[in-house]
Amino acid sequence: MNVITKTVALPDGRTISIETGKLAKQADGSVMLRMGNTMLLATVCAAKDAVPGTDFMPLQVEYREKYAANGRFPGGFTKREGKASDEEILTCRLVDRALRPLFPSNYHAEVYVNVILFSADGVDMPDALAGFAASAALACSDIPFEGPISEVRVARINGEFVINPTFEQLKEADMDLMVGATEENIMMVEGEMKEVSEQDLLAALKAAHDAIKPQCQLQKELMKELGTDVKREYCHEVNDEDLRADVQKVCYQPAYDVTKQALEKHARAEAFEKIREDYKEAYAAAHSDLTAEELEEKNALIDRYYHDVERDAMRRCILDEGTRLDGRHTTDIRPIWCEVSPLPGPHGSAIFTRGETQSLSTCTLGTKLDEKLVDGALERYNQRFLLHYNFPPFSTGEAKAQRGVGRREIGHGHLAWRGIKGQIPEDYPYTVRVVSDILESNGSSSMATTCAGTLALMDAGVPIKNPVAGIAMGLIKNPGEDKYAILSDILGDEDHLGDMDFKTTGTKNGLTATQMDIKCDGLSYEILEKALMQAKAGREHIMAEMMKTISEPRAELKPHVPRIEMITIPKDFIGAVIGPGGKIIQSMQEETGTVITIEEVDGVGKVSISAPDKSAIEAALAKIKAIVAIPEVGEVYKGVVRSVMPYGCFVEFMPGKDGLLHISEIDWRRLETVEQAGIKEGDEIEVKLIDIDQKTGKFKLSHRVLLEKPADYVERPERPRRENRGPRPEGERRPRPRREDKE
């Protein structure tokens, strides 16, 4: 085995090692990455040839975490890993978005990247290492790739930037960003922040890029040592340069003219399609000698070349005339209209429409029992704020069936979730679920989700700290040109044909989340800063439009929203409220029609009571307060007779607390039996706590003190206590009988 190991240091001195040549040697490239006790195996395999007719990059990235890595069993009946979790899919997307732009544009062979977590100790975060491992595997292969890249997580903790923080460190951070970059350029950014400034974000990107550069240099050294700096030869495209030039010559001006007409989405698509089809007809008429098969091949080339013509026409129109596909200038935001409470059934609902993008969002409020359990290989916790994003085919006018939730939907929903989640108060008793259904889409539906979700939350009466708005930015910059254009509120075509998709969400106080994908080289921090400031202005405009509809959360919840009351009880009473096997808490829920949950937090018990009406909550509260109340001498209680004895009866005067009502304390008159007073098991009786035994804690009750004393009542003299009888005379103790005498 030719095992090669390379090591690189992080800014704080921790090291990451890359080892190749030992494991998974039949893959085109494989590495084992290690940081502390966290170990990731990354492999890459590529097909030798492209599937005929493929004109895109068929890249598939998979990231999986083995439960055995952390010494755990998977949940479920099968006790084995199943489909990828949302968190694993999100990590896949982070790696994919950094790698995909760096494959050659004419390379179309299927490429599969697999990253597997095989060891972890719950200290270091493996998702921050997945991009580095994937790129290193590509570096060890001869697959054409214009990298290498690496990814790091950058967090700001107590004002200092930390690269690849631990799980514990991240809890204290006010910025959490994943950054992917080559040695020269930033390629991908995604993360969340606690209302920070644009300058803070730029500083974090610079810190992350500085940490990435040594990791890229290590991979270049590894490539030279392995001889994989020379990549395999391939030919996945057959081109006709004369045809390309003719398509450019004939179609460019008509396409440019359509670009300037400011047509709506479908009309524009039809106009562009007509130019292409007209060219195909003219070409077929001029080349009647071609067979049907040859003409089909030429038509495929025409489609590809015409796509480039459309791209060039759109870009030049923006750069040279400042006019976009829908007629806007670079800083213009499309018309916005909003509505709250369009649906009577949900707890909160809103419509947000910006141009041809529309989100209908709903908000549902639930109890602690509705929290989502996240059970991963390394973490197990509950989420109390959920946001789900749906993108049905009809939103773009497509005639196809709607399948399950895709990776794109998970990623878009997660970005909106990150943007809003910090505005939900930490002590809010409800579990909150926002669902965004995209009804129309032409660019930036995830940002429409952020806006519509915020409106739905306010409509439901959720006391969010600040409203959140979002915007998607674009960039047009041709290689070798100083001229560039930053676009606010981009269309779908501007995203597809442009060089950058840059989304930000924020409140009036600062940024809360961001996502960036950059497809061009040489993007300076100066351009990034300008894009951020232009995005801020756009968000402020969008926020102002939203506030015209609803400016603050409703003061009251809607009538059909379940009410929740929260109380805190001493830790020692948690068991008493729950009861043996949950008997008491279940009984309270059945009797009052409420949902009661209890958990220990910071050494106290936090009890949540939910019910459709206030009276049910008050009934449950009374029962719980009775359980946790401390009995006080002199207080009067309404109790239930639990058992009758010859000497009195035992009365449960508080939940779980019984006291003795002696026969002499039942009535002022003398009773021979308890039954003489008409008392039996199950009867309710009012009693007063007259004493608590300091040694045993037993309770002494009285009923007669609550009755009027008869005028002729005479107190019975108390028996003299032994200490008042004087000493027993010597020698007068009676002998104890012997055992045999008893028998």
HELIX and SHEET records of a PDB file:
HELIX    1   1 TYR A   67  ASN A   70  5                                   4    
HELIX    2   2 ASP A   86  LEU A   99  1                                  14    
HELIX    3   3 ARG A  100  LEU A  102  5                                   3    
HELIX    4   4 PRO A  126  ALA A  128  5                                   3    
HELIX    5   5 ALA A  130  ALA A  139  1                                  10    
HELIX    6   6 PHE A  167  LEU A  170  1                                   4    
HELIX    7   7 GLU A  198  LEU A  226  1                                  29    
HELIX    8   8 GLU A  241  LYS A  260  1                                  20    
HELIX    9   9 LYS A  265  ALA A  286  1                                  22    
HELIX   10  10 ALA A  292  GLU A  321  1                                  30    
HELIX   11  11 LYS A  368  ASP A  370  5                                   3    
HELIX   12  12 PRO A  393  THR A  396  5                                   4    
HELIX   13  13 ARG A  407  LYS A  421  1                                  15    
HELIX   14  14 SER A  445  ALA A  460  1                                  16    
HELIX   15  15 GLY A  492  LEU A  497  1                                   6    
HELIX   16  16 TYR A  525  MET A  547  1                                  23    
HELIX   17  17 LYS A  571  PHE A  573  5                                   3    
HELIX   18  18 ILE A  574  ILE A  578  1                                   5    
HELIX   19  19 PRO A  580  GLY A  582  5                                   3    
HELIX   20  20 LYS A  583  THR A  592  1                                  10    
HELIX   21  21 LYS A  614  VAL A  628  1                                  15    
HELIX   22  22 ILE A  663  GLU A  665  5                                   3    
HELIX   23  23 VAL A  674  ALA A  677  5                                   4    
HELIX   24  24 ARG A  704  LEU A  706  5                                   3    
HELIX   25  25 ARG A  722  ASN A  724  5                                   3    
HELIX   26  26 ARG A  739  LYS A  742  1                                   4    
SHEET    1   A 6 ILE A   4  ALA A   9  0                                        
SHEET    2   A 6 THR A  15  THR A  20 -1                                        
SHEET    3   A 6 GLY A  29  MET A  35 -1                                        
SHEET    4   A 6 THR A  38  ALA A  46 -1                                        
SHEET    5   A 6 VAL A 111  SER A 119 -1                                        
SHEET    6   A 6 LEU A  59  GLU A  65  1                                        
SHEET    1   B 8 GLU A 160  ILE A 163  0                                        
SHEET    2   B 8 SER A 150  ILE A 157 -1                                        
SHEET    3   B 8 ALA A 173  ALA A 181 -1                                        
SHEET    4   B 8 ILE A 186  VAL A 196 -1                                        
SHEET    5   B 8 GLY A 510  ILE A 518 -1                                        
SHEET    6   B 8 MET A 500  THR A 507 -1                                        
SHEET    7   B 8 ALA A 469  LYS A 477 -1                                        
SHEET    8   B 8 TYR A 484  SER A 488 -1                                        
SHEET    1   C 5 ILE A 336  VAL A 340  0                                        
SHEET    2   C 5 GLY A 348  ARG A 354 -1                                        
SHEET    3   C 5 THR A 357  GLY A 366 -1                                        
SHEET    4   C 5 THR A 431  GLU A 440 -1                                        
SHEET    5   C 5 PHE A 385  ASN A 390  1                                        
SHEET    1   D 2 LYS A 372  ASP A 375  0                                        
SHEET    2   D 2 ARG A 380  GLN A 383 -1                                        
SHEET    1   E 3 ARG A 563  PRO A 570  0                                        
SHEET    2   E 3 VAL A 604  ALA A 611 -1                                        
SHEET    3   E 3 VAL A 595  VAL A 601 -1                                        
SHEET    1   F 6 VAL A 636  MET A 645  0                                        
SHEET    2   F 6 GLY A 648  MET A 654 -1                                        
SHEET    3   F 6 LYS A 657  HIS A 662 -1                                        
SHEET    4   F 6 PHE A 699  SER A 702  1                                        
SHEET    5   F 6 GLU A 684  ILE A 692 -1                                        
SHEET    6   F 6 VAL A 636  MET A 645 -1                                        
END                                                                             
